[in-house]
């Protein structure tokens, strides 16, 4: 594939977009369900193509955790199909009236949801993203260009082909779901320049990918960046609750962006809170690192460095910091956090309110696990990811967050004086 | 000023932002009113600095229309002051709960408006933008970095100083309103790279500026780009209404982005509509250009070229196109329009609905002038401009559009299973 042919693919995608933007909900849902069926019917074909990616990964001696993310087994294919069915069952955001009002001159004004147009999704090794992102974009009326990682290229191509075949059978231009058939980096740079053809870039992956996309994109980017998430244990915290929430945030799924990386403890409660916390986490194999105040109480743990405070471990490691006040905790989070998710454990309403007001993270919780910063958990339905860009959508992005709004105005001949 | 000192200015602005983000509404309103008073009290000083810009412009033999935009006379200073007072009277978007719900596990979820952080505004010759943009950003809790054009540098600097003096008197860090004291282009490029310090760039100006900003920015950009706006006169249009709306759209203020540039007419009504339209516009000095169908009816008018169809004249020129169907009109607008503002004049409800659904312009009107695509006219209050970027805010941007939302979650110890 030639480098400049990405422009042709994107242009085809853009030309196909208006048909999808005006497709009615029933037709979209029918197609999403047909896509799910077709994935199940093509299990063998998917496994066969996936095996090519797995063999290549083994040859390159990639890590087991990495190879695990690549695998499309029976269970994962069923999950992808189920995901499409769930998206079919969610309400269609397109055409929804967000608000409406009448002006003194009689003009009736409404803000109405419309698709964004063409969305470019750039992601790494998990091939299920191909289907998940295609389903969410399709339901929200957006054409999508999917550019996955080179390790999953055979899997991504067959998944794209299966989805396109369903579109063709249903008289929808298949270009609305376009899998880029090459993973050449130069071509990705070309893709990121197509500001007239692509409306939004969503990068999903590690810091390297985020920086690359930010550096090269002429298209607006909504980043799904790292989460250095903090739990603050206030002096009035319920200790059992605090231990439970920290444990859940660290251990339930350590490899995700809303897992806890830092615990900040008020020094008036640290002597009572830290020992049971250390016991609970120790039993789960978590390594603790702490500041001096923490080391005095939890003797023998490693010292936490400045670097620790801003590291997304994605692993069974937790940094612990003691503070003399809520203000110090807020300053710490502002300095080292990544504006993703923070939780305060407190019985004091005023402290909770202050914590909420002072922090501009995408999700601020009171007495609850950071793991709830998730589209499904917060009630948005399926999500394409968690935006760390304040513009457009901040936090979990569901179907509504994949739309824009336009103004629709009904008049009876009004002109401006 | 050294090129890299823009980074220092932006860092100071970012450090000052949290104080402003949590300032209460009463205090913000008091400061906005004090700013208005101070502008009026400093009329002489403003005029004196403005005169330096005017003398330089005359020396450079800039056009009269250009020089007119630079002038800060008594009336314009009063308008700026009045603008600040109006912004003070608008509701504060910060802290507003957009929506809230309770999850089955008892978590109480709310989406709450927060400031974006630091906004960079890049604009051209009108110095009043300095005050207008500062007022809107301040009220919405955002720190702002204002980078105006070189022609208005003395005016912009004195306006910035007057606003900062009021901030200091009120114990607010003056860096929340920062006027960049240099208009060096290299420094603008540096500014556009500061993605860790600035959250949003709003460029206001001509196509050259838009392209420059899009080319160089590593920061999300919400463009305020040109408007190639169309009125479609459907076969069922009320002819008097259609003439009135086209005339208003073209003549009432031709130099703005929501003025009409193209009229598309259904051929079944063209013979009845075009002669009275030409008469009304001719009386106002408007030059008409048309396709063959139009030239047959309005003999002697100039032929409209492909270039005409996509030109924002900002002048007393109008292009006219005849079509055989609503579908052809929609195709024409999709091909040549700029997705800014379109209006259909029709008595047929179905045609109106089809026109609305098919077009994704930021404002689509039925039987009303395109000139209503404006924050004040649509009821949003003052606007910082009209966004032509679908992301984040599409169409007029008022105070709410200068905010993001975060999720606030209240629990009672919930963890994820």
Interface residues (C-beta under 8 A of the other chain):
Chain A: X18 X21 X22 X95 X101 X103 X107 X109 X112 X114 X115 X116 X117 X195 X199 X200 X214 X215 X218 X220 X221 X222 X238 X241 X244 X245 X247 X248 X249 X252 X334 X352 X356 X357 X358 X360 X361 X362 X363 X364 X365 X366 X367 X368 X369 X371 X372 X373 X377 X378 X379 X389 X390 X391 X392 X394 X395 X396 X404 X405 X406 X407 X408 X409 X410 X411 X412 X413 X414 X415 X416
Chain B: X18 X21 X22 X95 X101 X103 X107 X109 X112 X114 X115 X116 X117 X195 X199 X200 X214 X215 X218 X220 X221 X222 X238 X241 X244 X245 X247 X248 X249 X252 X334 X352 X356 X357 X358 X360 X361 X362 X363 X364 X365 X366 X367 X368 X369 X371 X372 X373 X377 X378 X379 X389 X390 X391 X392 X394 X395 X396 X404 X405 X406 X407 X408 X409 X410 X411 X412 X413 X414 X415 X416
